[in-house]
Amino acid sequence: MTLSEGKIGKTYVVEEVHVDGPVTRRLEALGVNEQTGIVIQNSKRNGALIIKVRGTRLALGRRIADHIQVREA
């Protein structure tokens, strides 16, 4: 499943990240790596997600969230 399909309040584990090189490197720098836990905190109407990863809140657009494969923890 993709991160954008997740539900608010649930914890997921990142399986794979399928975005362009610079975006992948930026996500890795922010802590969104394979086997990392992510909690979805909020979902906006435009598809943006607010996630919590390693104690930090991040906002991801729908296009990026659609390309992050996760599984339920």
MOQUIHU-V811324 format. One record per residue. N is the residue number from 1. OMEGA is omega in whole degrees, -180 to 180 (NA if undefined). Layout:
n->N omega->OMEGA
n->N omega->OMEGA
This chain:
n->1 omega->178
n->2 omega->-179
n->3 omega->-179
n->4 omega->177
n->5 omega->-178
n->6 omega->-179
n->7 omega->-180
n->8 omega->177
n->9 omega->-180
n->10 omega->177
n->11 omega->-179
n->12 omega->176
n->13 omega->-179
n->14 omega->177
n->15 omega->-178
n->16 omega->175
n->17 omega->-176
n->18 omega->177
n->19 omega->-179
n->20 omega->-176
n->21 omega->-178
n->22 omega->180
n->23 omega->178
n->24 omega->180
n->25 omega->179
n->26 omega->178
n->27 omega->178
n->28 omega->178
n->29 omega->179
n->30 omega->176
n->31 omega->179
n->32 omega->-179
n->33 omega->175
n->34 omega->180
n->35 omega->177
n->36 omega->178
n->37 omega->180
n->38 omega->174
n->39 omega->176
n->40 omega->-177
n->41 omega->-179
n->42 omega->178
n->43 omega->-179
n->44 omega->-179
n->45 omega->-179
n->46 omega->177
n->47 omega->179
n->48 omega->179
n->49 omega->170
n->50 omega->-179
n->51 omega->174
n->52 omega->180
n->53 omega->-180
n->54 omega->176
n->55 omega->-179
n->56 omega->176
n->57 omega->179
n->58 omega->173
n->59 omega->178
n->60 omega->175
n->61 omega->-178
n->62 omega->-178
n->63 omega->178
n->64 omega->-179
n->65 omega->178
n->66 omega->-177
n->67 omega->175
n->68 omega->180
n->69 omega->-179
n->70 omega->171
n->71 omega->-180
n->72 omega->-179
n->73 omega->NA
